């Protein structure tokens, strides 16, 4: 049996996961990035990808925040910063591929709402936006740097061994 995934059943609106890191689960990819407080409120205002200039400033601000969480031994903060950097990459890449941000043509069928995928809809034609592609590159580079950080990796391993 694998490790437990991100717990969407918690009342994140009323939880402070800095005070209760035992409740935090890493999950996959960006799971929970827009839920976990107080980190969401600290990191979301720093997160921008519309232009490469905004993305570069955002990446620097997020890396500074990562460093402060790392210095404080705050694994949840480090992981949430990693998630924001990863989300910067995925969102910028989505808009680099599709100007509207929509990958598929037409609305999501009612029975598939809240689930990702084509659900029988045709994929829209890709039209590369070099500005968004550069923003994505900047975020990806920072995300990979944070993900490979030895102190982050050790803290992640320890957190998962202790809490799941």
CORQUI-V333194 format. One record per residue. N is the residue number from 1. RES is the residue in one small letter. PSI is psi in degrees with one decimal (999 if undefined). OMEGA is omega in whole degrees, 0 to 359 (* if undefined). D_LAST is the distance of its C-alpha to the last C-alpha in Angstrom with 1 decimal. Layout:
n->{N | N}
res->{RES | RES}
psi->{PSI | PSI}
omega->{OMEGA | OMEGA}
d_last->{D_LAST | D_LAST}
//
This chain:
n->{1 | 2 | 3 | 4 | 5 | 6 | 7 | 8 | 9 | 10 | 11 | 12 | 13 | 14 | 15 | 16 | 17 | 18 | 19 | 20 | 21 | 22 | 23 | 24 | 25 | 26 | 27 | 28 | 29 | 30 | 31 | 32 | 33 | 34 | 35 | 36 | 37 | 38 | 39 | 40 | 41 | 42 | 43 | 44 | 45 | 46 | 47 | 48 | 49 | 50 | 51 | 52 | 53 | 54 | 55 | 56 | 57 | 58 | 59 | 60 | 61 | 62 | 63 | 64 | 65 | 66 | 67 | 68 | 69 | 70 | 71 | 72 | 73 | 74 | 75 | 76 | 77 | 78 | 79 | 80 | 81 | 82 | 83 | 84 | 85 | 86 | 87 | 88 | 89 | 90 | 91 | 92 | 93 | 94 | 95 | 96 | 97 | 98 | 99 | 100 | 101 | 102 | 103 | 104 | 105 | 106 | 107 | 108 | 109 | 110 | 111 | 112 | 113 | 114 | 115 | 116 | 117 | 118 | 119 | 120 | 121 | 122 | 123 | 124 | 125 | 126 | 127 | 128 | 129 | 130 | 131 | 132 | 133 | 134 | 135 | 136 | 137 | 138 | 139 | 140 | 141 | 142 | 143 | 144 | 145 | 146 | 147 | 148 | 149 | 150 | 151 | 152 | 153 | 154 | 155 | 156 | 157 | 158 | 159 | 160 | 161 | 162 | 163 | 164}
res->{x | x | x | x | x | x | x | x | x | x | x | x | x | x | x | x | x | x | x | x | x | x | x | x | x | x | x | x | x | x | x | x | x | x | x | x | x | x | x | x | x | x | x | x | x | x | x | x | x | x | x | x | x | x | x | x | x | x | x | x | x | x | x | x | x | x | x | x | x | x | x | x | x | x | x | x | x | x | x | x | x | x | x | x | x | x | x | x | x | x | x | x | x | x | x | x | x | x | x | x | x | x | x | x | x | x | x | x | x | x | x | x | x | x | x | x | x | x | x | x | x | x | x | x | x | x | x | x | x | x | x | x | x | x | x | x | x | x | x | x | x | x | x | x | x | x | x | x | x | x | x | x | x | x | x | x | x | x | x | x | x | x | x | x}
psi->{134.6 | 176.7 | 155.7 | 145.8 | -176.0 | 134.0 | 100.3 | -4.3 | -8.0 | 154.3 | 77.3 | -27.8 | -23.4 | 14.5 | 142.0 | 101.4 | -4.5 | -38.3 | -25.0 | 60.8 | -18.9 | -22.5 | -12.7 | 133.6 | 136.5 | -47.2 | -162.3 | 140.1 | -118.6 | 13.8 | 129.3 | 2.8 | -32.3 | 20.4 | -42.7 | 115.0 | 151.3 | 3.9 | -40.9 | -44.7 | -27.2 | -35.1 | -34.7 | -40.6 | -18.1 | -11.2 | 110.2 | 143.1 | 5.1 | -40.6 | 159.5 | -33.1 | -46.4 | -40.8 | -42.3 | -43.3 | -41.5 | -46.2 | -45.2 | -44.2 | -41.3 | -38.4 | -38.0 | -42.0 | -41.1 | -46.3 | -40.4 | -39.0 | -41.0 | -44.7 | -31.4 | -3.6 | 27.7 | 91.1 | -43.6 | -42.2 | -42.6 | -43.8 | -37.9 | -36.4 | -42.2 | -42.1 | -39.7 | -38.3 | -41.9 | -42.0 | -34.6 | -41.9 | -51.7 | -39.2 | -44.5 | -39.2 | -39.6 | -46.3 | -24.4 | -36.4 | -33.9 | 109.6 | -38.1 | -14.2 | -6.2 | 129.5 | -30.2 | 151.6 | 131.6 | 168.2 | 156.7 | 130.2 | 141.7 | -42.7 | -9.5 | 8.1 | 139.2 | 0.6 | 140.4 | 160.2 | 169.7 | -38.5 | 44.7 | -2.6 | 144.6 | 147.3 | 136.7 | 154.1 | 135.1 | 137.9 | 100.3 | 127.5 | 107.6 | -30.4 | -49.9 | -34.2 | -39.9 | -40.5 | -44.8 | -42.5 | -43.5 | -44.9 | -41.2 | -42.8 | -45.5 | -40.8 | -47.2 | -35.6 | -46.8 | -44.3 | -30.9 | -4.2 | 123.6 | -38.4 | -39.5 | -47.6 | -42.6 | -41.6 | -38.0 | -46.6 | -44.0 | -42.9 | -45.7 | -35.1 | -37.0 | -42.2 | -13.7 | 999}
omega->{181 | 179 | 181 | 179 | 179 | 184 | 179 | 182 | 180 | 179 | 186 | 180 | 183 | 180 | 171 | 184 | 169 | 178 | 183 | 181 | 179 | 180 | 184 | 172 | 183 | 183 | 180 | 173 | 186 | 185 | 176 | 186 | 182 | 180 | 193 | 178 | 8 | 187 | 179 | 181 | 179 | 188 | 183 | 179 | 181 | 192 | 179 | 181 | 187 | 177 | 177 | 179 | 177 | 180 | 180 | 177 | 180 | 180 | 179 | 180 | 180 | 177 | 176 | 179 | 176 | 180 | 180 | 176 | 179 | 179 | 180 | 182 | 184 | 182 | 183 | 177 | 178 | 183 | 177 | 176 | 176 | 180 | 178 | 177 | 178 | 179 | 175 | 178 | 186 | 180 | 179 | 179 | 178 | 181 | 174 | 181 | 186 | 185 | 182 | 186 | 180 | 182 | 185 | 181 | 176 | 181 | 175 | 177 | 185 | 183 | 180 | 181 | 179 | 179 | 181 | 176 | 183 | 181 | 176 | 181 | 178 | 177 | 178 | 179 | 178 | 175 | 186 | 174 | 185 | 178 | 180 | 178 | 178 | 176 | 179 | 180 | 180 | 179 | 181 | 180 | 180 | 179 | 181 | 178 | 180 | 182 | 181 | 182 | 183 | 180 | 176 | 182 | 179 | 180 | 179 | 179 | 180 | 179 | 181 | 178 | 183 | 188 | 182 | *}
d_last->{11.7 | 9.4 | 5.9 | 6.0 | 8.5 | 9.9 | 11.0 | 14.8 | 15.7 | 15.4 | 18.7 | 18.2 | 22.0 | 21.8 | 18.6 | 18.6 | 15.1 | 16.8 | 17.4 | 14.1 | 11.4 | 9.0 | 9.4 | 8.9 | 6.8 | 8.6 | 9.8 | 12.9 | 15.9 | 17.1 | 15.2 | 15.7 | 18.0 | 20.8 | 18.9 | 16.9 | 19.4 | 21.0 | 20.1 | 21.6 | 24.8 | 24.9 | 24.3 | 26.0 | 29.4 | 29.1 | 28.2 | 31.4 | 32.4 | 35.8 | 37.7 | 37.0 | 38.3 | 35.9 | 33.0 | 34.0 | 34.1 | 30.8 | 29.1 | 30.7 | 29.6 | 26.0 | 26.0 | 27.6 | 24.9 | 22.2 | 24.3 | 24.4 | 20.7 | 20.3 | 23.2 | 21.6 | 18.3 | 16.6 | 13.6 | 13.2 | 17.0 | 16.9 | 14.5 | 16.5 | 19.6 | 18.5 | 18.1 | 21.5 | 23.0 | 21.7 | 23.0 | 26.3 | 26.6 | 26.0 | 28.2 | 30.9 | 30.9 | 31.3 | 34.2 | 35.6 | 35.8 | 37.0 | 38.9 | 38.0 | 34.3 | 34.7 | 34.1 | 35.7 | 39.1 | 39.4 | 37.3 | 34.1 | 35.3 | 34.6 | 32.6 | 30.2 | 29.7 | 26.2 | 25.4 | 26.0 | 28.6 | 32.4 | 33.0 | 36.5 | 37.4 | 39.0 | 37.4 | 39.3 | 41.1 | 39.4 | 41.3 | 39.9 | 39.9 | 40.2 | 39.2 | 35.9 | 35.3 | 35.9 | 33.5 | 30.8 | 31.6 | 31.2 | 27.8 | 26.6 | 27.9 | 26.1 | 22.8 | 23.0 | 24.1 | 21.1 | 18.6 | 20.4 | 20.6 | 19.7 | 18.6 | 16.2 | 14.9 | 14.4 | 12.7 | 10.3 | 9.6 | 9.5 | 7.2 | 4.4 | 5.8 | 6.1 | 3.8 | 0.0}
//
